[in-house]
Structure formats: structure tokens, C-alpha cells
Amino acid sequence: MHLDGILVVNKPSGITSHDVVDFIRRKFNIKRVGHAGTLDPMATGVLVMLLGKATTLSNTFTNDDKEYIAKAFFGKSTDTQDAQGKVIEEKNIGSLDIEDIKKALENFKGEIKQIPPMVSAIKYKGKKLYQLARSGKTVVREPRKINISSIEILDFKFPELTFKVKCSKGTYVRTLCEDIGKVLSVPSHMSGLVRSASGDFLLEDSKSLDEVNEKDIISYSSYDRHI
């Protein structure tokens, strides 16, 4: 089958972004399939799939701002900065004041520097950081500039904060969750993550893997202007 276009998938939890690539390849019997921004296995939400000629638009969509709904859990930090990691610090913090959390979030608005996590695909001397992390190694990572255009509290039920963040390419929300805890002087980690938007593509417009169909593929010609 010859297909050229964009397919917006709602990635389920528990599988990798590359698993979705393989699924689309098999479903539509095509080889040229890519995506515009990795989602971790535990994360769900918008994954922009590029089919056929649309794979040439990868940089265009990967560079788009992303929006996430994240959960930060206070009182424990892990070696992966998320709920799937090993707990490395635990602290009985009693409670947190919502006003203190609001003030903490102000530190992350605008252009900031963020140290990428070891569980990332960034390369160090030819090897991806997560590969080094799996072998128990930790290396020094240089801070990277990112931009957070908005961050707002959606809900707070101690010890878990739910917030929405709109950010630039290269932002690690797991690291953001841990860094929020550091400002509050408490250990923390990311306990949930949904990508609610990627550029112009919204969660409500995405399709589950069970729902995706040829009719859901957006015409590649609609984006010729980006080439």
C-alpha cells in the first residue's frame, strides 16, 4: 500500500513509541513510518505518526511545542525520576502548602536550563544515556536551554500534584517534576504523564490503536508548504 500522510495516535501506556511505529507498519503494510517526538513507555497521549513522504516533515513536527498533563508525587525520588524507577530517597513531609507550590512553579516559566536525565536517548561518546544507565553508569550532563511558555496547577491532592505545562522541544517532564520538588526541598518524581498536544495536533483529535484507519490519515499535500 502506498500511503503519504500524518496520523495522530493516542499512545497507550506500557509500549514504546517504536512499538507504535511497528504497529502502523504492519497495519497498513508500509515501510516508511516515523514519529515526531518520543513518548516514554509509561506515558500516554499524542504521538504524531509520519507515513511515506510525510517522513520528510520529521524536523518540522519534532520542533513543535508540546503540551503535557503531568503528575508529580512528593515524598519520594527515584533513580529514573518516574514511578517505574527504584526509590532512592524517601521523606515524611507531612503536607505541602498550595501557595508554596505556586511560588515554586514560577521558577520554571520562560527560558531555563535543565539537566537531561540519564534515562534519555541523548548520546554520550557514541552511546545513548539510557544504555549507560542500564549498566549502572552515571555521567556528567551539560544543562540545556529549554522554554516553558506556561505551567499551571490543575489539581492538588497531597502528596500528588497535577499540572499542565506547555514547553519547547527537548523538555524532560520527569526532570521538571523532580526539580519542582527540589525547590520545595522535598524528594519527588513523575507519577503520570499525558501528552495533550503536539503543535496543532490535540489529544481529542487522536485515535487509539484499535481505532486507527486509513480515513484518519491527514493528507501529506496539506503540509507541502513546510518542505
VOPAGU-2260 file (C-alpha; in pm, 1 decimal, decimal comma):
REM VOPAGU-2260
SITE   aa  ch    i         X         Y         Z
SITE  MET   A    0       0,0       0,0       0,0
SITE  HIS   A    1     123,9     348,3     -85,7
SITE  LEU   A    2      30,5     599,8     185,1
SITE  ASP   A    3     165,0     951,4     243,9
SITE  GLY   A    4      34,3    1148,9     536,6
SITE  ILE   A    5       9,4    1222,5     906,2
SITE  LEU   A    6    -170,7    1003,8    1156,2
SITE  VAL   A    7    -234,3    1129,5    1511,4
SITE  VAL   A    8    -229,7     840,0    1757,2
SITE  ASN   A    9    -319,7     830,3    2125,4
SITE  LYS   A   10     -36,5     612,2    2250,4
SITE  PRO   A   11    -136,0     375,3    2529,0
SITE  SER   A   12      76,0     317,9    2836,8
SITE  GLY   A   13     311,5      21,5    2851,5
SITE  ILE   A   14     453,9      29,7    2499,3
SITE  THR   A   15     731,3     228,5    2332,9
SITE  SER   A   16     691,3     484,0    2056,1
SITE  HIS   A   17     877,8     244,7    1828,0
SITE  ASP   A   18     620,2     -24,0    1909,6
SITE  VAL   A   19     360,9     212,0    1761,7
SITE  VAL   A   20     578,2     255,5    1450,5
SITE  ASP   A   21     588,8    -122,7    1409,3
SITE  PHE   A   22     212,1    -147,4    1461,2
SITE  ILE   A   23     141,7     111,3    1188,6
SITE  ARG   A   24     383,9     -60,1     950,4
SITE  ARG   A   25     203,1    -390,2     991,8
SITE  LYS   A   26    -147,2    -246,9     983,6
SITE  PHE   A   27    -100,7     -53,1     660,3
SITE  ASN   A   28     172,6    -275,0     512,3
SITE  ILE   A   29     415,5      14,9     458,4
SITE  LYS   A   30     783,7      55,4     543,4
SITE  ARG   A   31     834,5     432,0     570,0
SITE  VAL   A   32     691,1     523,1     909,4
SITE  GLY   A   33     830,3     754,6    1175,4
SITE  HIS   A   34     709,4     973,4    1459,8
SITE  ALA   A   35     761,2    1334,4    1567,6
SITE  GLY   A   36     875,1    1308,9    1928,6
SITE  THR   A   37     923,1    1007,1    2154,2
SITE  LEU   A   38     687,9     927,9    2441,2
SITE  ASP   A   39     816,9     711,7    2726,6
SITE  PRO   A   40     650,2     369,7    2774,4
SITE  MET   A   41     456,9     482,2    3085,1
SITE  ALA   A   42     328,4     796,2    2908,8
SITE  THR   A   43      13,0     822,5    2700,4
SITE  GLY   A   44    -123,3    1076,9    2457,2
SITE  VAL   A   45     -49,5    1247,1    2127,5
SITE  LEU   A   46     205,6    1072,9    1908,1
SITE  VAL   A   47     228,1    1223,3    1559,8
SITE  MET   A   48     297,0     944,3    1311,3
SITE  LEU   A   49     450,4    1025,2     971,0
SITE  LEU   A   50     383,4     792,0     680,5
SITE  GLY   A   51     556,1     767,1     344,1
SITE  LYS   A   52     665,2    1103,6     203,3
SITE  ALA   A   53     549,6    1272,5     522,9
SITE  THR   A   54     858,7    1133,4     698,9
SITE  THR   A   55    1046,1    1423,9     535,0
SITE  LEU   A   56     848,4    1652,3     768,0
SITE  SER   A   57    1001,7    1496,8    1079,5
SITE  ASN   A   58    1205,3    1802,8    1180,8
SITE  THR   A   59     906,9    2031,6    1127,2
SITE  PHE   A   60     683,7    1846,5    1371,6
SITE  THR   A   61     953,9    1737,4    1615,6
SITE  ASN   A   62    1041,9    2104,1    1670,2
SITE  ASP   A   63     681,7    2192,5    1761,6
SITE  ASP   A   64     599,6    2291,6    2119,4
SITE  LYS   A   65     436,7    2019,3    2326,4
SITE  GLU   A   66     171,7    2030,9    2597,4
SITE  TYR   A   67     155,7    1779,3    2881,5
SITE  ILE   A   68     -63,4    1697,4    3176,9
SITE  ALA   A   69     172,5    1561,0    3438,5
SITE  LYS   A   70     155,8    1429,2    3791,8
SITE  ALA   A   71     432,3    1497,4    4043,3
SITE  PHE   A   72     444,9    1281,4    4356,6
SITE  PHE   A   73     604,2    1440,7    4664,0
SITE  GLY   A   74     788,9    1246,1    4930,7
SITE  LYS   A   75     985,7    1001,2    4716,3
SITE  SER   A   76    1250,8    1034,6    4446,4
SITE  THR   A   77    1360,4     754,3    4213,4
SITE  ASP   A   78    1666,4     671,4    4005,0
SITE  THR   A   79    1466,5     724,6    3684,2
SITE  GLN   A   80    1274,3    1031,2    3807,1
SITE  ASP   A   81     946,3     847,7    3745,7
SITE  ALA   A   82     722,1     592,3    3914,6
SITE  GLN   A   83     889,1     299,1    3739,1
SITE  GLY   A   84    1227,1     358,5    3899,1
SITE  LYS   A   85    1385,5     245,1    4224,0
SITE  VAL   A   86    1317,0     468,8    4523,6
SITE  ILE   A   87    1644,1     638,1    4622,9
SITE  GLU   A   88    1510,4     888,9    4876,9
SITE  GLU   A   89    1200,2     892,5    5090,7
SITE  LYS   A   90    1094,8    1161,0    5333,2
SITE  ASN   A   91     793,1    1205,7    5558,0
SITE  ILE   A   92     694,9    1559,6    5464,0
SITE  GLY   A   93     359,1    1577,4    5639,0
SITE  SER   A   94     194,5    1819,1    5397,7
SITE  LEU   A   95     264,0    2097,5    5148,6
SITE  ASP   A   96     104,6    2438,1    5114,6
SITE  ILE   A   97     -54,7    2507,3    4775,7
SITE  GLU   A   98      78,0    2864,6    4782,6
SITE  ASP   A   99     433,3    2734,9    4823,7
SITE  ILE   A  100     381,3    2509,9    4521,6
SITE  LYS   A  101     251,9    2802,1    4315,6
SITE  LYS   A  102     562,2    3003,5    4405,8
SITE  ALA   A  103     785,3    2706,0    4317,6
SITE  LEU   A  104     631,4    2678,1    3970,9
SITE  GLU   A  105     717,2    3041,9    3898,1
SITE  ASN   A  106    1084,2    2934,6    3887,9
SITE  PHE   A  107    1018,1    2731,4    3575,4
SITE  LYS   A  108     848,5    2983,8    3349,9
SITE  GLY   A  109    1028,6    3117,5    3044,0
SITE  GLU   A  110    1374,3    3015,2    2926,7
SITE  ILE   A  111    1552,1    2796,5    3180,4
SITE  LYS   A  112    1833,0    2541,4    3186,8
SITE  GLN   A  113    1760,1    2176,3    3251,1
SITE  ILE   A  114    1996,7    1884,3    3304,2
SITE  PRO   A  115    1877,7    1589,9    3089,2
SITE  PRO   A  116    1808,0    1265,8    3278,9
SITE  MET   A  117    2026,3     959,5    3245,5
SITE  VAL   A  118    1722,1     775,1    3111,5
SITE  SER   A  119    1721,3     967,5    2784,1
SITE  ALA   A  120    1827,8     899,7    2425,8
SITE  ILE   A  121    2092,7    1173,3    2426,1
SITE  LYS   A  122    2426,4    1031,7    2318,1
SITE  TYR   A  123    2747,9    1040,3    2521,0
SITE  LYS   A  124    3061,5     919,3    2341,3
SITE  GLY   A  125    2851,2     726,4    2091,7
SITE  LYS   A  126    2620,3     560,2    2344,1
SITE  LYS   A  127    2272,2     663,5    2448,2
SITE  LEU   A  128    2245,4     774,7    2808,7
SITE  TYR   A  129    1976,9     521,0    2893,9
SITE  GLN   A  130    2210,2     244,0    2776,5
SITE  LEU   A  131    2474,8     367,2    3019,2
SITE  ALA   A  132    2213,5     397,8    3293,9
SITE  ARG   A  133    2110,1      35,5    3245,2
SITE  SER   A  134    2466,9     -72,4    3309,2
SITE  GLY   A  135    2474,0     131,4    3629,7
SITE  LYS   A  136    2680,6     420,0    3494,9
SITE  THR   A  137    2620,9     790,0    3550,4
SITE  VAL   A  138    2794,6    1064,5    3352,1
SITE  VAL   A  139    2800,6    1441,5    3381,2
SITE  ARG   A  140    2539,1    1602,8    3155,8
SITE  GLU   A  141    2555,3    1962,1    3044,9
SITE  PRO   A  142    2245,9    2176,4    3115,9
SITE  ARG   A  143    2035,9    2252,3    2809,2
SITE  LYS   A  144    1822,5    2556,0    2737,7
SITE  ILE   A  145    1450,1    2489,5    2721,1
SITE  ASN   A  146    1148,0    2717,0    2722,5
SITE  ILE   A  147     834,9    2672,4    2930,6
SITE  SER   A  148     568,1    2905,5    2798,6
SITE  SER   A  149     309,0    2812,6    3060,2
SITE  ILE   A  150     273,0    2594,5    3368,1
SITE  GLU   A  151     -41,7    2576,3    3577,1
SITE  ILE   A  152    -186,6    2370,1    3859,2
SITE  LEU   A  153    -488,2    2158,4    3765,6
SITE  ASP   A  154    -532,1    1972,0    4094,1
SITE  PHE   A  155    -350,5    1906,3    4419,7
SITE  LYS   A  156    -435,8    1616,0    4644,4
SITE  PHE   A  157    -139,8    1563,7    4873,5
SITE  PRO   A  158     102,7    1407,4    4801,2
SITE  GLU   A  159      29,3    1435,5    4426,9
SITE  LEU   A  160      21,2    1747,7    4211,0
SITE  THR   A  161    -145,2    1750,7    3868,6
SITE  PHE   A  162     -29,7    2028,6    3640,2
SITE  LYS   A  163     -34,6    2133,5    3275,7
SITE  VAL   A  164     281,6    2251,3    3103,9
SITE  LYS   A  165     344,6    2385,4    2754,3
SITE  CYS   A  166     709,4    2359,6    2664,0
SITE  SER   A  167     969,4    2351,3    2389,9
SITE  LYS   A  168    1129,1    2052,8    2225,0
SITE  GLY   A  169    1384,0    1884,2    2449,5
SITE  THR   A  170    1199,0    1937,9    2776,5
SITE  TYR   A  171    1203,2    1640,6    3011,8
SITE  VAL   A  172     890,5    1649,6    3226,1
SITE  ARG   A  173    1024,9    1380,2    3459,1
SITE  THR   A  174    1316,6    1611,3    3537,8
SITE  LEU   A  175    1078,1    1902,6    3580,7
SITE  CYS   A  176     882,0    1704,1    3840,7
SITE  GLU   A  177    1198,6    1629,8    4034,6
SITE  ASP   A  178    1320,9    1988,8    4007,0
SITE  ILE   A  179     990,1    2123,6    4141,9
SITE  GLY   A  180    1046,0    1905,8    4447,9
SITE  LYS   A  181    1399,2    2038,8    4488,1
SITE  VAL   A  182    1269,4    2396,9    4500,5
SITE  LEU   A  183    1028,7    2282,0    4774,4
SITE  SER   A  184    1312,5    2091,0    4949,7
SITE  VAL   A  185    1132,2    1757,3    4918,2
SITE  PRO   A  186    1207,8    1445,9    4711,5
SITE  SER   A  187     969,0    1396,1    4419,3
SITE  HIS   A  188     915,8    1208,2    4096,2
SITE  MET   A  189     682,6    1197,4    3796,1
SITE  SER   A  190     389,6     964,0    3865,4
SITE  GLY   A  191     192,6    1017,9    3544,5
SITE  LEU   A  192     221,3    1182,5    3203,5
SITE  VAL   A  193     -17,7    1253,9    2916,5
SITE  ARG   A  194      85,3    1449,2    2607,2
SITE  SER   A  195    -224,0    1657,6    2544,3
SITE  ALA   A  196     -94,0    1839,6    2236,8
SITE  SER   A  197     192,3    1836,2    1989,3
SITE  GLY   A  198     193,7    2153,5    1783,0
SITE  ASP   A  199    -152,7    2184,1    1627,7
SITE  PHE   A  200    -243,9    1822,3    1699,7
SITE  LEU   A  201    -466,4    1771,2    2004,6
SITE  LEU   A  202    -544,9    1472,5    2224,1
SITE  GLU   A  203    -915,8    1492,9    2143,7
SITE  ASP   A  204    -835,9    1451,5    1774,3
SITE  SER   A  205    -612,8    1147,0    1822,0
SITE  LYS   A  206    -711,7     785,7    1766,4
SITE  SER   A  207    -643,5     476,5    1973,2
SITE  LEU   A  208    -451,9     195,4    1806,0
SITE  ASP   A  209    -776,3      -1,1    1783,2
SITE  GLU   A  210    -946,2     289,5    1605,8
SITE  VAL   A  211    -682,2     397,5    1352,2
SITE  ASN   A  212    -796,6     361,7     996,1
SITE  GLU   A  213    -684,9     476,7     653,9
SITE  LYS   A  214    -950,9     750,4     660,8
SITE  ASP   A  215    -778,4     907,7     963,7
SITE  ILE   A  216    -459,0     982,0     769,9
SITE  ILE   A  217    -419,4    1355,2     707,8
SITE  SER   A  218    -314,0    1440,5     352,8
SITE  TYR   A  219      57,8    1492,4     308,4
SITE  SER   A  220     -13,9    1764,6      49,9
SITE  SER   A  221    -160,7    1981,2     325,2
SITE  TYR   A  222     192,1    2029,7     457,2
SITE  ASP   A  223     384,6    2078,4     133,7
SITE  ARG   A  224     448,7    2438,4     236,6
SITE  HIS   A  225     680,4    2319,1     514,8
SITE  ILE   A  226     922,5    2140,0     282,1
